[in-house]
Amino acid sequence: MRKLTLFIMVVTLLLASATFVFAEAVDPDLSGKSIGLVNAGPDDYYYKLFDVYEALAKDMGWEVTVLNSEYSPEKEISNVQDLITKGVDAIAVITANVYSAGQAAKIANEAGVPIFFVVGRPDEESTGGRVDGHVGFSYYNCAYMNGEWIAKNYPNAKVVTIDGFYGQGTAEAHAQGLQDALDDYNTGIKAISVGSGEWQRTKAIPVAQDLLASGREFDIVYVMNEEMTAGVLQVFEEQGIVPGKDKIILTTNGKEEGIEWIKAGKVAATAPDPPSLCAHLSFQQIVRYFKGESFERLLTVYSDLITKENVDAAIPWKKDAYFAGVETDKFEYDLAYYEAKMRERESK
């Protein structure tokens, strides 16, 4: 009997060992991969996003090629073609245009190269291009939260907006989300667009100058990102307008500079969409893809509005500060957490 027991124990140990070795053997070796990153254009948000993406990839020992489309749909398509020719194992794109994104996706699909999108993505049904993975904040929700803040705090305000670059789908989502919130709360407010700053500080400056020169009455300006907000703040301060007192500014991003504006009372609220987190979640999708593991193919990331009351909850944008937060578990960054959060949010 003792011999039989010993035999069973030995067999069990051997099977356990064999299982471990087999698991190690079938786990794909991810070293030596190469990925291509296609940036939409010269925007601080996009640069910080790919800073984190590139750091994560290089930490895995991957070769990284970064190309910029300069907001040109044609260049975006040619960049994707160039990366396919180069023989990359996967491509991540911040799209310049939803149509070109669909064309780029179709080209990658036909070449058998997995293509992932960050921030915006193509309409798969209308373009025929299939996305292997997408991570993006709900920009509709970002603007909706700002609209809720207006409805609860200034339900009779006159509201104008300074918009981002149209054609990616992001600015369109902002505009719709803000107006829907104002309508849902029955404020009767109609947010009026006064121009596009194309997500850039320098291009938002003349829009803000024209707004003030026009004599249009307004109480609140919703600026669709903090890069443009910097330009608006500059113009207001040059014209003797005190932000937070004479006019109220709301925005989206939650980057380090924006958090300081909230602390100083210059900006009332911001909807966070940290590119650092967006990059990390997209990178985790690619890793899961390479490993053959399942994941939510189209992930929408939901966040909470930041005001003076919860300003310390902001996730850093800057690469070093972000990774320091990851090391100390200061915030949630795991893909599974945000997948579960999306499922919970969208089931309501």
C-alpha positions in Angstrom: 0.0 0.0 0.0 2.8 2.4 0.9 4.5 1.6 -2.5 1.2 2.4 -4.3 0.8 5.7 -2.4 4.4 6.6 -3.2 3.9 5.7 -6.9 0.8 7.9 -7.1 2.6 10.8 -5.5 5.5 10.5 -8.0 3.1 10.4 -10.9 1.2 13.4 -9.6 4.4 15.4 -9.2 5.6 14.5 -12.7 2.2 15.5 -14.2 2.3 18.8 -12.3 5.9 19.4 -13.6 4.9 18.5 -17.1 1.9 20.8 -16.9 4.2 23.7 -15.8 6.7 23.0 -18.6 3.9 22.7 -21.1 2.4 26.0 -20.0 5.8 27.7 -20.3 6.3 26.1 -23.7 3.0 27.2 -25.2 3.3 30.8 -23.9 4.4 32.8 -26.9 7.8 34.4 -26.7 7.1 38.1 -27.0 10.7 39.2 -27.3 11.8 40.5 -30.7 8.4 41.9 -31.8 8.2 45.1 -33.8 5.3 47.5 -33.8 4.5 50.7 -35.7 2.9 53.7 -34.1 1.1 56.2 -36.4 0.4 59.6 -34.8 -2.4 61.8 -36.1 -0.5 65.1 -35.8 1.3 67.6 -33.7 -0.7 67.6 -30.5 0.6 67.4 -26.9 -1.9 64.7 -26.0 -0.8 62.4 -28.8 2.9 62.9 -28.0 2.4 62.0 -24.4 0.3 59.0 -25.4 3.0 57.6 -27.6 5.7 58.4 -25.0 4.1 55.8 -22.7 3.4 53.4 -25.6 7.0 53.5 -26.8 8.4 53.1 -23.3 6.2 50.0 -22.7 7.2 48.5 -26.0 10.9 49.1 -25.5 10.7 47.7 -22.0 9.5 44.4 -23.7 12.5 44.6 -26.0 10.4 45.5 -29.1 11.5 47.5 -32.0 9.3 50.7 -32.4 8.8 52.8 -35.5 6.9 56.1 -35.0 5.4 58.0 -38.0 3.3 61.2 -38.0 0.4 61.8 -40.4 0.4 65.6 -39.9 -3.5 65.4 -39.9 -3.4 64.2 -43.5 -5.7 61.3 -44.3 -3.6 60.4 -47.3 -0.4 60.4 -45.2 -2.1 58.2 -42.6 -2.9 55.6 -45.2 0.7 55.7 -46.7 2.2 55.5 -43.2 0.2 52.3 -42.5 1.3 50.9 -45.9 5.0 51.8 -45.1 4.8 49.9 -41.8 3.3 46.9 -43.5 6.1 46.9 -46.0 8.6 47.2 -43.1 7.2 44.0 -41.7 6.0 45.1 -38.3 4.0 42.6 -36.2 1.3 45.1 -35.2 0.3 48.7 -35.8 -1.3 51.2 -33.4 -2.9 54.3 -34.9 -4.2 57.6 -33.6 -6.3 58.4 -36.6 -6.5 61.8 -38.4 -9.8 61.0 -40.1 -12.4 58.3 -39.6 -12.6 57.6 -43.3 -8.8 57.2 -43.7 -8.9 55.0 -40.6 -11.2 52.6 -42.3 -9.1 52.5 -45.4 -6.0 51.9 -43.3 -7.7 49.2 -41.4 -8.7 47.5 -44.7 -5.2 47.6 -46.0 -3.8 46.1 -42.7 -6.6 43.4 -42.8 -5.7 42.4 -46.3 -2.0 42.2 -45.4 -2.8 40.1 -42.3 -1.2 42.7 -39.9 -3.2 43.4 -36.7 -4.2 47.0 -36.4 -5.2 48.8 -33.2 -6.7 52.3 -32.8 -6.3 54.7 -29.9 -8.7 57.6 -29.2 -10.7 57.6 -32.5 -11.6 54.6 -34.7 -13.2 53.9 -38.0 -16.9 53.0 -38.5 -16.4 49.4 -39.4 -19.7 49.0 -41.0 -19.4 51.9 -43.5 -15.7 51.5 -44.3 -15.3 47.8 -44.3 -12.1 48.0 -42.2 -12.0 45.8 -39.1 -10.2 47.0 -36.0 -8.3 44.3 -34.0 -8.5 46.5 -30.9 -9.5 50.0 -29.8 -9.2 52.0 -26.6 -10.7 55.4 -26.2 -12.3 57.6 -23.6 -15.9 58.4 -24.0 -15.6 61.9 -25.2 -19.3 62.1 -25.3 -19.3 61.3 -21.6 -16.5 63.8 -21.0 -18.6 66.6 -22.4 -21.8 65.3 -20.9 -20.2 65.5 -17.4 -19.3 69.1 -18.1 -22.8 69.8 -19.3 -24.2 68.3 -16.1 -22.0 70.5 -14.1 -23.4 73.6 -16.0 -27.0 72.4 -15.5 -26.5 71.9 -11.7 -24.5 75.0 -11.0 -25.4 77.6 -13.7 -28.7 76.5 -15.3 -29.4 79.9 -16.9 -25.9 80.5 -18.3 -25.0 81.5 -21.8 -22.5 78.9 -23.1 -20.1 78.9 -26.0 -17.6 76.3 -27.1 -14.2 76.3 -28.7 -13.9 73.1 -30.6 -11.3 70.6 -31.6 -10.4 69.2 -35.0 -13.4 67.9 -36.9 -13.3 64.7 -38.9 -11.9 62.4 -36.3 -15.2 61.9 -34.5 -13.8 63.2 -31.2 -14.9 66.9 -31.5 -18.3 65.7 -32.8 -18.8 63.5 -29.7 -17.8 66.5 -27.4 -20.4 68.7 -29.1 -23.2 66.1 -28.8 -22.4 65.2 -25.3 -22.4 68.7 -24.0 -25.7 69.6 -25.7 -27.4 66.4 -24.7 -26.6 67.0 -21.0 -28.0 70.6 -21.2 -31.2 69.2 -22.9 -31.6 66.3 -20.5 -31.6 68.7 -17.6 -34.1 70.9 -19.4 -31.9 74.0 -19.1 -33.0 75.5 -22.4 -29.3 76.4 -23.0 -28.0 76.0 -26.5 -24.2 75.8 -26.6 -22.8 77.9 -29.5 -19.6 76.9 -31.2 -17.4 80.0 -31.9 -14.7 78.1 -33.8 -12.2 75.4 -33.9 -8.7 75.6 -32.4 -7.9 72.2 -33.9 -6.7 70.9 -30.4 -3.8 73.4 -30.5 -2.9 76.3 -28.2 -1.7 78.6 -30.9 -4.8 78.1 -33.1 -7.2 78.6 -30.1 -5.7 82.0 -29.4 -7.3 83.8 -32.5 -10.6 82.0 -31.8 -10.7 83.4 -28.3 -9.6 86.9 -29.5 -12.4 86.9 -32.1 -14.9 85.8 -29.5 -14.1 88.7 -27.2 -13.9 91.2 -30.2 -17.3 90.0 -31.4 -19.1 91.4 -28.3 -21.0 88.1 -27.9 -22.4 87.7 -24.4 -21.4 84.5 -22.7 -20.9 83.2 -19.1 -19.2 79.9 -19.7 -16.8 78.6 -22.4 -16.3 74.9 -22.8 -12.9 74.3 -24.4 -12.6 70.8 -25.7 -9.1 70.2 -24.5 -6.6 71.8 -22.1 -4.0 72.6 -24.8 -6.5 75.0 -26.3 -7.5 76.1 -22.8 -4.0 77.4 -22.3 -4.5 79.7 -25.3 -7.9 80.9 -24.0 -6.5 81.6 -20.6 -3.7 83.7 -22.2 -6.1 85.8 -24.2 -8.5 86.3 -21.2 -5.7 87.4 -19.0 -4.2 89.7 -21.6 -7.7 91.3 -22.0 -8.1 91.8 -18.2 -10.7 89.0 -17.8 -10.3 87.0 -14.6 -11.0 83.3 -15.3 -13.1 81.8 -12.6 -14.6 85.2 -11.7 -15.5 87.1 -14.8 -15.9 84.0 -17.0 -16.1 80.3 -16.2 -13.9 77.9 -18.1 -14.7 74.1 -18.4 -12.5 71.7 -20.3 -11.4 68.1 -20.8 -8.0 66.3 -20.2 -6.9 66.5 -16.5 -3.2 66.9 -17.3 -0.7 68.3 -14.8 -1.1 71.9 -16.0 -4.9 71.6 -16.0 -4.9 70.3 -12.4 -2.9 73.4 -11.3 -5.5 75.6 -13.0 -8.3 74.0 -11.0 -6.3 74.4 -7.8 -5.8 78.1 -8.6 -9.5 78.6 -9.5 -8.8 79.4 -13.1 -10.7 76.4 -14.5 -13.8 75.1 -12.7 -13.8 71.5 -13.9 -12.1 69.1 -16.3 -13.0 65.7 -17.6 -9.9 63.5 -17.4 -8.8 61.4 -20.4 -5.1 60.7 -19.6 -3.2 59.6 -22.7 -0.8 57.7 -20.4 -3.6 55.3 -19.3 -5.1 55.1 -22.8 -1.7 54.0 -24.1 -1.2 51.5 -21.4 -4.6 49.9 -21.9 -4.1 49.7 -25.7 -0.6 48.2 -25.2 -2.2 45.5 -22.9 -4.6 44.7 -25.8 -1.7 44.1 -28.1 0.1 41.9 -25.6 -3.1 39.8 -25.1 -3.5 39.6 -28.9 0.1 38.2 -29.3 -0.6 35.7 -26.5 -3.8 34.6 -28.0 -5.8 35.8 -25.0 -9.3 37.3 -25.1 -10.1 40.9 -24.5 -12.8 43.5 -25.1 -12.0 44.5 -28.7 -13.7 47.9 -28.5 -13.0 49.4 -25.1 -14.6 52.6 -23.9 -12.9 54.1 -20.8 -15.1 56.0 -18.4 -13.8 58.6 -16.0 -15.2 61.0 -13.4 -15.3 64.8 -13.6 -12.4 66.5 -11.6 -13.1 69.7 -9.6 -11.4 71.2 -6.6 -13.1 68.6 -4.4 -11.4 65.5 -6.0 -8.4 67.1 -7.7 -5.9 64.6 -6.1 -7.6 61.7 -8.0 -6.1 62.7 -11.4 -4.0 60.2 -13.2 -0.7 61.7 -14.4 -0.1 62.4 -18.0 3.7 62.6 -17.9 5.5 59.3 -18.5 7.7 59.2 -15.4 4.9 60.3 -13.0 2.5 57.8 -14.6 4.9 54.9 -14.2 5.7 56.0 -10.6 2.0 55.7 -9.9 1.8 52.3 -11.5 4.7 51.1 -9.3 2.9 52.2 -6.2 -0.6 51.1 -7.3 -1.8 54.7 -6.9 -4.6 54.2 -9.5 -6.2 51.5 -11.5 -4.4 50.7 -14.8 -5.2 47.0 -15.4 -7.1 46.3 -18.6 -9.5 43.8 -16.9 -10.6 46.5 -14.4 -11.6 48.9 -17.2 -13.3 46.1 -19.2 -15.4 45.3 -16.2 -16.2 49.0 -15.6 -17.4 49.4 -19.2 -19.6 46.4 -19.0 -21.1 47.6 -15.8 -21.6 51.1 -17.1 -23.2 50.1 -20.4 -25.5 47.5 -18.8 -27.4 50.2 -17.0 
